[in-house]
């Protein structure tokens, strides 16, 4: 059976300590969940499960934040929710989980979602020590150090990384100014603040705010390496720490009929890869190959290719390894983590929400999204547009 994508939406992405810092992660996700069902006049009681990707599951993002977001949304207690951590690929994994549940006939209507409030719940705050059974076998390093290793191994220069990063910002600015993100964004109501005369005012946040419109190659070149004194990886060619949430509505054919829903796309296949955890960020090509092989398709069939911009090194390494250098216009055509930001657990669903309308604008059939994952993994998924 097929797993159909009815819709995919996201919040605007807030820069660290920016507009969304005033909103708890579970409350942020609840607004996105409600925005998703409101678009289709869908009773939330019809939803079988909510699968929520989240990396830093502690504090306000603890206590099974997927379930908490469902309750915060005011949905019936009968709607269950769970929380998934595959690091940066968490809500791509929930896409996988939702598609598998629907395609196997176990569930009919599932929301695959993700959230991360990196302002309120700092990255890494849920971490601990690593077992000696691991460290005796593998050198565990910071992801930025791994990004440096990729740059060294694939011969990527600082100039190339900065040029890619500038282009990411340029594309994101063009997408925002061209209204390309409007369909995918659910405006977020911010907490009331005192207004003139003591009257509380409510602000609605609508536009991604992390993009740097005024950056330049000169500004990027002035940044110091972040992980090695003589390195090439900087804050400017790495993904931004941000806040965001996203959600994808996945349905069986039965659910489409019962609830009068029209599918925009369907999940075709997924691929997973495990790779060396020291050079942990280089798994995208293998995950993509596995997803494409399972689909019986090739990279030439993919009109749009999303490779999460965890670091510029990751995208350029992937392009070199899988043969995308001549197709960079099709890779992250509307920017990515470097310009928009990378809200960890939300990014897989966010990429899905951005990929679908781009396929529709192009009148194209297939697209693929891929994400490297901490400690040496990657995940990729192929979608088919039905618009």
MARTI-541092 format. One record per residue: residue in three letters; x, z, y of N, C-alpha, C in turn. Coordinates in steps of 0.001 Angstrom, whole numbers, padded with zeros to 6 digits, always signed. Atoms other than C-alpha are relative to their C-alpha. Example, Ala and Ser with C-alpha at 12.3 -4.5 7.8 and 13.67 -1.06 7.14 Angstrom:
% MARTI-541092
ALA+000890+000000-001190+012300+007800-004500+000900+000000+001200;SER-000820-000060-001190+013670+007140-001060-000770+000730+001090;
% end
This chain:
% MARTI-541092
UNK+000843+000000-001198+000000+000000+000000+000878+000000+001247;UNK-000739+000064-001253+001050-000556+003591-000202+001257+000831;UNK+000080-001081-000980+001779+002102+006195+000013-000656+001373;UNK+000159+000689-001275+000499+000818+009536+000327+000928+001178;UNK-000247-000723-001245+001633+001880+012992-001127-000357+000970;UNK+001097+000215-000938-001437+002271+015174+000519+000030+001435;UNK-000533-000131-001346+000512+003366+018233+001241+000878-000045;UNK-001185-000836-000159+003734+004989+019401+000161+000301+001479;UNK-000047-000417-001401+004033+006981+022602+001099+001038+000184;UNK-001025-001004-000306+006463+009271+024353-000249+000577+001381;UNK-000030-000535-001358+006864+011504+027326+001027-000774+000808;UNK-001161+000413-000772+008971+010381+030242+001149+000941-000373;UNK-001141-000829+000356+012481+011681+029596+000519+000708+001251;UNK-000465-000797-001119+013618+014500+031848+001471+000342-000122;UNK-001418-000365+000056+017250+015078+032749+000124+001507-000211;UNK-000225-001420+000241+018772+018430+031865-000259+000806+001279;UNK+000398-000860-001109+017317+021147+034108-000766-000765+001074;UNK+000805+000795-000906+015080+018522+035666-001476+000348-000113;UNK+001443-000225-000086+011309+018079+035778-000572+000700-001223;UNK+000595-000553+001215+010599+018969+032142+000572+001356-000389;UNK-000574-001304+000318+012733+022120+032163-001021+001122+000175;UNK+001040-001003-000213+009616+023980+033304-001011+000050-001138;UNK+000990+000122+001072+007738+022999+030118+000630+000382-001337;UNK-000454-000338+001349+008205+024633+026724-000058-001238-000894;UNK-000022+001147+000895+009056+022177+023951-001289-000185-000769;UNK+001249+000139+000760+005939+022945+021908-001145-000453+000899;UNK+001032+000438-000938+003756+022549+024998+000196-001465+000408;UNK-000300+001412-000305+005491+019269+025862-000495-000892-001128;UNK+000439+000793+001147+004900+017938+022359-001519-000026-000104;UNK+001464-000041+000107+001269+019061+022485-000657-000999+000952;UNK+000558+000985-000926+000638+016889+025549+000157-001421-000534;UNK-000205+001334+000579+002124+013874+023790-000961-000223-001158;UNK+000963+000125+001101-000006+014543+020700-001399-000301+000536;UNK+001332+000231-000563-003139+014727+022824-000099-001362+000675;UNK-000001+001331-000596-002158+011605+024725-000154-001093-001038;UNK+000071+000994+001077-001773+009730+021453-001428-000155-000511;UNK+001355+000119+000559-005224+010553+020052-001006-000427+001067;UNK+000941+000369-001065-006930+010154+023446-000044-001506+000201;UNK-000035+001457-000174-005819+006516+023616-000932-000714-000962;UNK+000785+000672+001050-007839+005774+020496-001312+000726-000279;UNK+001241-000749+000157-010747+008179+020959-000102+000546-001422;UNK-000099-000469+001381-009638+009725+017683-000160+001512-000051;UNK+000178-001430+000220-010837+013123+016537+001238+000533-000719;UNK-001203-000517+000670-007666+015128+015735-000279+000572-001381;UNK+000336-000557+001310-009510+016665+012795+000211-001005-001116;UNK-000193+001040+001020-009060+013332+011003+001446-000094-000471;UNK-001421+000129+000327-005279+013711+010939+000365+000928-001146;UNK-000368-000768+001186-003881+014861+007610+001205+000901+000228;UNK-001223-000783-000176-000501+016082+008824+000738-000473+001242;UNK-000918+000324-001081+001913+016195+011741+001405+000354-000473;UNK-001401-000187+000369+005586+015748+010870+000814-000035+001292;UNK-000682-000132-001293+007731+016943+013810+001511+000121-000196;UNK-001451-000092+000013+011432+016195+014124+000493+000897+001115;UNK-000601-000871-001003+013427+018868+015934+001320+000513-000555;UNK-001326-000382+000481+017129+019690+015692+000268+001480+000230;UNK-000371-001379-000332+017519+023022+017456-001210+000901-000199;UNK+001198-000746+000388+014911+025078+015633+000271+001496+000126;UNK-000237-001410-000309+015345+028435+017306-000728+000310+001302;UNK+000669-000381-001240+013649+030389+020088-001343-000688+000131;UNK+001274+000674-000248+010803+028390+021601-000223-001182-000926;UNK+000125+001105+000957+011498+025641+019052+000076+000502-001438;UNK+000026-000576+001333+011390+028018+016104-001417+000153-000515;UNK+001311-000290+000567+008520+029261+013965-000757-001264-000386;UNK+000637+001263+000384+007819+025749+012636-000686-000617+001212;UNK+000511+000491-001283+007445+024095+016020-000987-001157-000171;UNK+000994+001042+000255+005520+021192+014465-001404+000583-000090;UNK+001304-000673+000090+002685+023546+013567-000387+000608+001345;UNK+000290-000614-001288+002977+025341+016895-000491-001033+001011;UNK+000439+001058-000911+002618+022047+018779-001438-000414-000292;UNK+001384+000319+000377-000565+021269+016834-000959+001047+000564;UNK+000863-001066-000508-002023+024653+017750-000039-000003+001524;UNK-000038+000048-001460-000860+024336+021374-000852-001142+000547;UNK+000818+001138-000414-002651+020984+021551-001488+000289-000087;UNK+001414-000324+000159-005904+022711+020685-000658-000733-001142;UNK+000564+000709+001143-006313+020706+017501-000576+001000-000995;UNK+000571-000907+000990-008362+022169+014655+001084+000627-000887;UNK-000960-000688+000868-006549+024720+012512+000171-000715-001328;UNK-000078+000734+001272-007230+022397+009569+001101-001056+000001;UNK-001068+001001-000081-004535+019993+010840+001333+000697-000210;UNK-001263-000658+000321-001256+020992+009238+001151-000634+000768;UNK-001183+000518-000677+002205+020538+010718+001254+000588-000600;UNK-001278-000488+000503+005785+020817+009606+001115-000511+000894;UNK-001140+000339-000851+009241+020514+011162+001148-000478-000870;UNK-001034+000686+000782+012085+018278+009962+001290-000048+000810;UNK-001307+000105-000654+015803+018372+010756+000909-000925-000799;UNK-001080+000860+000448+017933+015346+009973+000858-000310+001228;UNK-000819+000108-001195+019923+015999+013128-000557-001103+000921;UNK+000471+000997-000975+019733+013046+015553-001052-000934-000586;UNK+000965+000890+000642+017678+011081+013015-001292+000686-000408;UNK+001127-000808+000492+014981+013740+012685-001345-000703+000081;UNK+001317+000646-000069+011998+011772+013975+000019-001431-000509;UNK-000013+001207+000829+013191+008597+012299-000302+000403-001440;UNK+000328-000530+001324+013033+010711+009156-001483+000305-000110;UNK+001445-000241+000081+009487+011778+010025-000768-001309-000059;UNK+000580+001332+000216+008662+008071+010373+000016-000331-001488;UNK-000194+000261+001432+010035+007699+006850-001004+000831-000804;UNK+000889-000889+000744+008057+010715+005600-001462-000426+000132;UNK+001390+000395-000228+004800+009582+007189-000318-001306-000716;UNK+000218+001280+000666+005183+006031+005903-000074+000173-001513;UNK-000002-000222+001450+005987+007257+002395-001279+000673-000461;UNK+001228-000703+000377+003000+009606+002328-001200-000929+000020;UNK+001124+000930-000097+000637+006881+003452+000106-001104-001049;UNK-000166+001105+000953+002096+004095+001302-000225+000436-001435;UNK+000200-000505+001362+001942+006305-001792-001439+000397-000266;UNK+001400-000355+000177-001725+007051-001184-000282+001483+000045;UNK+000208-001446-000056-001217+010793-000727-000726+000437+001263;UNK+000632-000307-001281-002313+010840+002919-000464-001299+000652;UNK+000542+001192-000652-004248+008468+005157+000337-000100+001486;UNK-000239+000010-001446-003489+009470+008751+001012+001096+000325;UNK-001098-000935-000241-000195+011077+009729+000611-000293+001366;UNK-000753+000157-001241+001517+011678+013051+001464+000338-000282;UNK-001448-000224+000031+005289+011268+013014+000430+000262+001435;UNK-000306-000380-001378+006641+013049+016065+001377+000636+000086;UNK-001266-000681-000224+009703+014618+017597+000035+000616+001373;UNK-000157-000625-001305+010683+016911+020414+001371+000643+000087;UNK-001196-000783-000277+013711+018491+021994-000021+000368+001478;UNK-000171-000483-001361+013852+020640+025103+001419+000534+000099;UNK-001407-000366-000011+017599+020670+025582+000361+000853+001222;UNK-000191-000900-001136+017271+022445+028934-000301+001440-000396;UNK+000482-001342+000326+015441+025418+027451+000615+000557-001278;UNK-000581-000432+001277+016963+025512+023955+001313-000760-000173;UNK-001273+000736-000049+020664+024613+024213+000421-000564-001351;UNK-000510+000652+001198+022128+022194+021700+001050+000885-000676;UNK-000951-000792+000768+023992+024041+018954-000305+001476-000061;UNK+000289-001436-000027+022361+027406+019636-000535+000525-001329;UNK+000460-000420+001321+020972+027459+016103+001090-000147-001055;UNK-001080+000227+000958+024347+026747+014496+000661+001293-000446;UNK-000739-001145+000531+026547+029070+012493+001321-000468-000562;UNK-001262+000374+000623+029725+029052+010477-000236-001032-001095;UNK+000067+000999+001061+030480+026305+007971+000681+000556-001246;UNK-000513-000522+001263+031049+027174+004328+001428-000469-000279;UNK-001355+000377+000419+034652+027213+003077-000039-001055-001097;UNK+000147+001048+001015+033376+025051+000217-000084-001375+000650;UNK+000046+001253-000752+032779+022381+002866+001342-000264+000675;UNK-001237+000210-000773+035855+022911+005042+001221-000216-000887;UNK-001118+000266+000914+038135+022868+001999+000014-001447-000459;UNK+000112+001392+000436+036924+019348+001242-000002-000984+001169;UNK+000177+000910-001129+036239+017904+004697+000472+000659+001291;UNK-000339-000482-001337+037610+018246+008202-001245-000153+000872;UNK+001210+000014-000811+034586+019202+010292+000401+000045+001470;UNK-000391+000133-001400+034986+018091+013903-001243-000162+000866;UNK+001089+000263-000943+032848+017768+017016-000355-001482-000043;UNK+000411+001401+000011+030827+014570+017291+000817-000824+000988;UNK-000822+000729-000964+032806+013603+020380+001361-000351-000549;UNK-001272+000299+000653+036006+013843+018362-000171-001149-000983;UNK+000296+001109+000899+034413+011592+015757-000136-001305+000772;UNK+000117+001201-000832+033547+009146+018533+001372-000523+000403;UNK-001377+000412-000308+037213+009107+019501+000652-000662-001215;UNK-000558+000586+001220+038169+008383+015898-000526-001418-000208;UNK+000562+001349+000128+035795+005410+015853+000662-000950+000990;UNK-000637+000849-001012+037270+004069+019087+001406-000397-000434;UNK-001362+000276+000453+040753+004351+017624+000004-000979-001164;UNK+000004+000832+001202+039874+002773+014288-000479-001420+000281;UNK+000545+001329-000290+037878-000130+015739+000634-000631+001245;UNK-000718+000575-001134+040213-000685+018692-000843-000163+001242;UNK+000888+000066-001164+037626+000058+021377+000688+000635+001202;UNK-000696-000481-001187+039004+000473+024883-000944+000744+000937;UNK+000790-000710-001006+037846+002705+027715-000784-000994+000844;UNK+000662+001003-000828+037011-000399+029730-001226-000572-000706;UNK+001137+000524+000763+034759-001740+026971-001133+001027-000066;UNK+001019-001042+000097+032959+001583+026588-000714+000191+001330;UNK+000616-000166-001315+032378+001965+030306-000856-001203+000385;UNK+000776+001198-000311+031198-001632+030653-001325+000013-000766;UNK+001242-000096+000763+028670-001100+027860-000933+001028+000638;UNK+000807-001067-000587+027475+002121+029496-000653-000449+001293;UNK+000573+000521-001241+026990+000452+032867-001150-000943-000300;UNK+001062+000937+000368+024944-002276+031186-001238+000742-000509;UNK+001134-000799+000458+022777+000378+029505-000816+000497+001189;UNK+000701-000454-001196+021935+001836+032917-000705-001168+000697;UNK+000599+001158-000654+021300-001633+034360-001284-000415-000712;UNK+001176+000403+000762+018885-002479+031564-001132+001012+000144;UNK+001034-001023-000142+017044+000838+031838-000651-000064+001374;UNK+000554+000141-001347+016654+000434+035599-000940-001199+000060;UNK+000832+001205-000006+015301-003088+035092-001304+000235-000756;UNK+001204-000283+000778+012861-001840+032448-000961+000892+000779;UNK+000852-000891-000799+011592+000970+034671-000649-000763+001147;UNK+000521+000721-001163+011236-001245+037725-000956-001118-000401;UNK+000882+001059+000475+009583-003969+035646-001239+000508-000701;UNK+001183-000583+000629+006988-001561+034244-000020-000091-001511;UNK-000029+000201+001450+008159-002098+030675-000320+001266-000789;UNK+000223-001245+000733+007853+001572+029745-001398+000579+000210;UNK+001264-000624-000378+004403+002172+031191-000953+000163-001183;UNK+000928-000089+001123+002493+001436+027993+000372+001127-000956;UNK-000427-000979+000992+004576+003798+025883+000000+001433+000514;UNK-000147-001332-000575+004637+006753+028290-001335+000713+000164;UNK+001099-000926-000262+002165+009631+028261+000427+000882+001171;UNK-000370-000865-001130+002303+011276+031717-000144+001476-000378;UNK-000040-001418+000355+003111+014983+031484-000364+000857+001210;UNK+000362-000945-001051+001401+017661+033555+000990+001153-000001;UNK-000948-001091-000149+003920+020177+034856-000735+001271+000415;UNK+000665-001252-000388+003105+023857+035420-000311+000026+001487;UNK+000403-000095-001391+001334+024655+038637+001062+000736+000811;UNK-000948-000622-000909+003538+025553+041576-000708+000307+001318;UNK+000638-000331-001283+002640+027227+044887+000086-001178+000963;UNK+000026+001078-000978+001598+024646+047471-000195+000536+001396;UNK+000229-000411-001374+000905+024712+051147-001199+000920+000119;UNK+001090-000950-000175-001245+027653+052235-000261+000842-001221;UNK+000151-000813+001191-000681+029332+048893-000872-000607-001065;UNK+000846+000682+000986-002818+026791+047018+000891-000649-001051;UNK-000809+000548+001086-001392+025887+043623-000205-001501-000115;UNK+000069+001452+000192-000592+022229+043050+000541-000358-001366;UNK-000442+000448+001315-000149+020391+039786+000651-001376+000142;UNK-000761+001243-000070+002441+017655+039428-000064-000715-001338;UNK-000025+000809+001214+002290+014821+036916+001310-000790-000015;UNK-001303+000642+000159+005657+013547+035658-000209-001299-000781;UNK+000340+001295+000570+005554+009817+034875+001185-000915-000306;UNK-001092+000971+000071+008976+008147+035124+001287+000668-000487;UNK-001280-000505+000491+012243+008680+033218+000929+000292+001182;UNK-000774-000392-001176+014595+010532+035528+001510+000110-000233;UNK-001432-000182+000262+018018+010528+033830+000842-001222+000370;UNK-000742+001239-000269+018946+006920+034637+000755+000114+001323;UNK-000831-000058-001209+021775+006655+037170+000031-001379+000648;UNK+000111+001302-000676+020876+003811+039500+001265-000366+000769;UNK-001138+000280-000867+024015+004157+041589+001343+000042-000716;UNK-001284-000044+000687+026634+004301+038862+000688-001355+000070;UNK-000807+001216-000091+029408+001725+038744+001192+000144-000922;UNK-001214-000076+000811+032515+000845+036792+001029+000916+000651;UNK-000940-000881-000705+034535+002637+039458-000359+001464-000251;UNK+000437-001378+000233+032455+005811+039079+000228+000419-001443;UNK-000215-000319+001414+032610+005662+035302+001474+000180-000310;UNK-001443-000081+000245+036363+005094+035329+000612+001282+000540;UNK-000535-001223-000604+036850+008199+037448-000244+001243-000851;UNK+000318-001149+000839+035443+010495+034749+001138+000300-000968;UNK-001077-000399+000908+037911+012467+032655-000487-000050-001450;UNK+000378-000059+001419+037944+012190+028847-000531+001387-000345;UNK+000687-001255+000289+035708+014870+027370+000536+000721-001229;UNK-000365-000611+001279+037303+015482+023981+001496-000051-000313;UNK-001440+000097+000157+040942+014407+024121+000612-000306+001365;UNK-000602+000288-001312+043247+014450+027149+000322-001476+000200;UNK-000343+001423-000082+044292+010892+026346-001085-000875-000613;UNK+001064+000706+000690+040919+009845+024945-000746-000985+000881;UNK+000795+001015-000695+038359+007223+025926-001475+000382+000102;UNK+001395-000422-000004+035085+009110+025396-000228+000983+001142;UNK+000312-000826-001164+033606+010597+028579-001485+000311+000035;UNK+001429-000268-000194+030317+012023+029759-000740-001270+000380;UNK+000642+001230-000456+029625+008593+031251-000269-001009-001086;UNK+000265+000935+001093+029861+006668+027980-000513+000717-001254;UNK+000669-000770+001050+028062+009316+025911-001471+000157+000367;UNK+001425-000213-000275+024357+010055+025578-000189+001224+000879;UNK+000295-001095-000919+022788+012353+028137-000840+001089-000673;UNK+000778-001148+000458+021424+015827+027410-001297+000033+000810;UNK+001289+000177-000677+017708+015601+028214-001108+000724-000759;UNK+001209-000557+000614+014191+016803+027385-000988-001128-000259;UNK+000997+001030+000276+011520+014701+025705-000740+000240-001294;UNK+000799-000043+001225+008884+014269+023028-000613-001374-000225;UNK+000579+001299+000353+007378+011294+021201-000839+000147-001256;UNK+000877-000069+001167+004764+010551+018556-000451-001388-000428;UNK+000398+001269+000605+003802+007710+016202-001185+000267-000932;UNK+001179-000164+000844+000371+007371+014579+000067-000997-001152;UNK-000182+000808+001203+000685+006095+011000-001271+000092-000851;UNK+001303+000026+000664-002398+005010+009044-000001-000909-001220;UNK+000277+000879+001135-003516+003585+005736-001055-001013+000405;UNK+001060+000976-000264-005821+000589+005575-001363+000677-000003;UNK+001254-000750+000062-008603+002987+004609-000268+000712+001323;UNK+000173-000721-001265-008016+005056+007765-000293-000953+001143;UNK+000288+000985-001041-007965+001944+009931-001481-000338+000026;UNK+001410+000377+000110-011407+001003+008664-000917+001150+000390;UNK+000870-001157-000231-012896+004497+008769-000065+000394+001467;UNK-000065-000501-001372-011784+005220+012326+000040-001115+001047;UNK+000048+001120-000935-011981+001757+013864+001300-000210+000757;UNK-001317+000104-000623-008247+001580+014554+000605-001375-000236;UNK-000684+001286+000124-006225-001580+015184+001508+000250-000101;UNK-001442-000233+000133-002624-001593+013925+000817-000916+000908;UNK-000935+000803-000786+000190-002767+016166+001134-000527-000875;UNK-001153+000363+000830+002793-002932+013389-000121+000700-001338;UNK-000076-000745+001254+003709-001757+009938+001461+000305-000302;UNK-001337-000305+000475+006717-000033+008477+000286-000871-001224;UNK-000377+000892+001096+008522-002446+006155+000917+000695-000986;UNK-000972-000634+000886+011464-000467+004794+000862+000970+000787;UNK-000943-000936-000590+013976+002286+005435+001292-000026-000801;UNK-001285-000119+000676+017620+002811+004585+000715+001255+000455;UNK-000797-001191-000280+019767+005927+004385+001431-000244-000438;UNK-001409+000117+000382+023535+006206+004247+000685+001337+000202;UNK-000877-001153-000145+025957+009046+003660+001425-000506+000136;UNK-001353+000476-000274+029479+008575+005059+000917+001196+000229;UNK-001010-001013-000244+032676+010506+005694-000418+000905+001164;UNK+000487-000876-001065+031656+013609+007709+000991+000229+001130;UNK-000945-000095-001114+034837+013518+009796-000218-001176+000945;UNK+000358+001196-000771+034260+009943+010957-001515-000157-000094;UNK+001402-000183+000386+030621+010965+010930-000971-000993+000614;UNK+000932+000792-000793+029138+008413+013318-000048-001474-000390;UNK-000173+001429+000300+029885+005148+011525-000934-000509-001095;UNK+000862+000377+001115+026989+004964+009053-001077-001015+000304;UNK+001089+000930-000344+024627+002657+010977+000037-001309-000775;UNK+000007+001290+000708+025815-000607+009401-000503+000107-001437;UNK+000434-000124+001392+025304+000661+005855-001491+000334-000084;UNK+001435-000302+000006+021888+002179+006622-000813-001244+000318;UNK+000705+001232-000357+020840-001104+008240+000016-000986-001159;UNK-000082+000918+001151+022086-003151+005279-000979+000414-001090;UNK+000892-000478+001058+020141-000972+002869-001468-000228+000363;UNK+001382+000249-000431+016929-001209+004911-000336-001483-000088;UNK+000236+001442+000037+017292-004977+005219-000074-000511-001433;UNK+000023+000420+001401+018072-005431+001522-001322+000380-000659;UNK+001260-000449+000602+015018-003393+000551-001169-000838+000494;UNK+001062+000827-000572+012884-005532+002856+000101-001461-000424;UNK-000221+001402+000323+014350-008782+001521+000195-000850+001237;UNK-000203+000683-001273+015317-009703+005078+001469+000082+000399;UNK-001350-000017-000516+018494-010391+007000+000027+000374+001459;UNK-000128-000378-001401+019835-009377+010363-000502-001109+000927;UNK+000489+001120-000809+018961-012849+011666-001511+000026+000166;UNK+001455-000114-000105+015300-012014+011041-000429+001026+001045;UNK+000320-001091-000924+015489-009058+013439+000113-000493+001444;UNK-000012+000475-001384+014490-010088+016967+000537+001055+000949;UNK-000450-001109-000833+015212-006654+018438+000702+001010-000882;UNK-000821-000922+000779+017875-004239+017240+000293+001221+000866;UNK-000262-001251-000710+017901-000632+018415+001055+000794-000769;UNK-001047-000853+000565+021093+001312+017748+000144+001180+000953;UNK+000013-001137-000909+020870+004807+019162+001350+000184+000688;UNK-001217-000125-000796+023376+005217+021966+000484+001447+000053;UNK-000596-001333+000009+024772+008553+020842+001288-000019+000819;UNK-001204+000298-000771+028063+007216+022211+000121-001518+000068;UNK-000242+001442-000069+029059+003753+023400+000841-000458-001180;UNK-000825+000364+001157+031618+003795+020589-000857-000330-001210;UNK+000857+000210+001167+028795+003981+018031-000621-001392+000039;UNK+000659+001301-000110+027008+000898+019338+001019-001126-000186;UNK-000999+001066+000090+030168-001186+019694+000633-000053-001386;UNK-000495-000006+001383+031476-000079+016294-001004-000648-000934;UNK+001049+000599+000828+028145-000997+014716-000042-001512+000196;UNK+000033+001436-000295+028137-004369+016456+001160-000732-000645;UNK-001181+000630+000586+031664-005132+015278-000080-000025-001514;UNK+000009-000142+001454+031045-003954+011732-001042-000886-000669;UNK+001099+000735+000641+027764-005767+011108-000185-001396+000581;UNK+000024+001355-000532+028363-008865+013223-001036-000248+001069;UNK+000985+000128-001072+026299-008372+016367+000608-000385+001337;UNK-000652+000222-001303+028848-009220+019043-000623-001138+000795;UNK+000595+001141-000697+027141-012526+019843-001482+000205+000308;UNK+001434-000251-000210+023684-010896+019987-000242+001276+000794;UNK+000140-001273-000690+024221-007962+022322-001198+000031+000949;UNK+001216+000025-000811+021288-009109+024453-001218+000498-000740;UNK+001100-000480+000831+019030-008163+021538+000184+001454-000418;UNK-000309-001375+000380+020665-004751+021079-000328+000932+001171;UNK+000409-000945-001037+019010-001954+023064-000312-000721+001321;UNK+000223+000833-001186+017545-004455+025543-000549+000749+001206;UNK+000545-000781-001115+015955-001710+027657+000762+001297+000224;UNK-000799-001212-000138+018788+000799+027644-000178+000908-001194;UNK+000066-000923+001125+019144+003807+025416+000486+001378+000390;UNK-000385-001395-000207+020633+007259+025059+000972+000224+001137;UNK-000965-000158-001092+023407+006671+027571-000701+000009+001349;UNK+000707+000107-001277+020999+005743+030349-001283+000829+000038;UNK+001264-000730+000036+017625+007186+029333+000182+001436-000435;UNK-000223-001316+000577+019011+010169+027458-000385+000028-001466;UNK+000179-000132+001451+018976+011320+023838-000561+001394-000302;UNK+000601-001298+000296+016477+014155+023238-000045+000271-001507;UNK-000247-000314+001405+017820+014692+019705-001191-000257-000924;UNK+001071+000140+000977+014784+015334+017491-001091-000971+000386;UNK+001049+000926-000455+012543+013076+019596+000436-001452-000004;UNK-000496+001347-000279+014774+010013+019729-000468-001045-001001;UNK+000463+000990+000964+013727+008303+016500-001386-000518+000327;UNK+001352+000410-000399+010072+008288+017554+000029-000687+001357;UNK-000121+000648-001315+011106+007413+021131+000449-001440-000143;UNK-000476+001361+000225+013017+004366+019917-001120-000866-000563;UNK+001125+000739+000567+009979+003321+017887-000994-000389+001088;UNK+000934+000272-001089+007782+003601+020983+000521-001069+000949;UNK-000606+001018-000862+010214+001381+022891+000145-001337-000717;UNK-000190+001219+000793+010789-001131+020086-001278-000827-000106;UNK+001244+000750+000238+007132-002051+019499-000395-000896+001174;UNK+000389+000895-001094+006277-003324+022998+001011-001094+000286;UNK-000999+001056-000206+009562-005225+023188-000230-001138-000979;UNK+000350+001046+000963+008656-007101+019994-001231-000765+000485;UNK+001228+000639-000465+005225-007788+021470+000261-000899+001204;UNK-000317+000839-001165+006633-009069+024755+000682-001294-000410;UNK-000742+001177+000463+008863-011454+022846-000811-000872-000948;UNK+000768+000719+001013+006114-012554+020466+000764-000092-001303;UNK-000892-000001+001165+008551-011595+017700-000613+000804-001142;UNK+000584-000613+001187+007882-010418+014188+000701+001276-000444;UNK-000710-001126+000596+010630-008042+013020+000988+000647+000972;UNK-001021-000738-000716+012793-005345+014550+000542+001097-000893;UNK-000621-001067+000771+015130-002685+013237+000542+001046+000956;UNK-000556-001105-000780+016139+000718+014574+000909+000806-000910;UNK-000971-000736+000792+019166+002679+013411+000590+001135+000811;UNK-000542-001179-000664+020632+006077+014197+001090+000627-000856;UNK-001005-000797+000698+023861+007796+013256-000458+001451-000002;UNK+000481-001366+000213+023403+011382+012071+001197+000923-000201;UNK-001079-000965+000092+025613+014448+012336+000410+000319-001425;UNK-000593-000360+001285+027893+015470+009467-000003-001152-000997;UNK-000254+001156+000835+028086+011931+008157-001191-000611-000692;UNK+001149+000712+000559+024763+010172+007667-000474-001039+001003;UNK+000680+000930-000897+022657+007386+009151-001343-000349-000618;UNK+001328+000393+000459+019058+006221+008930-000454-001208+000806;UNK+000469+001219-000664+017461+002857+009729-001392-000347-000534;UNK+001332+000422+000420+013957+001438+009624-000353-001369+000556;UNK+000459+001332-000404+012499-002080+009750-001499+000051+000248;UNK+001421+000085-000287+009145-002686+011408-000404-001457+000201;UNK+000569+001324-000206+006929-005767+011505-001127+000094+001023;UNK+001056+000013-001007+004868-006411+014626-001183-000814-000512;UNK+001225+000685+000405+001262-007404+013951-000801-000487+001211;UNK+000708+000380-001220+000323-008112+017565-000070-001509+000139;
% end
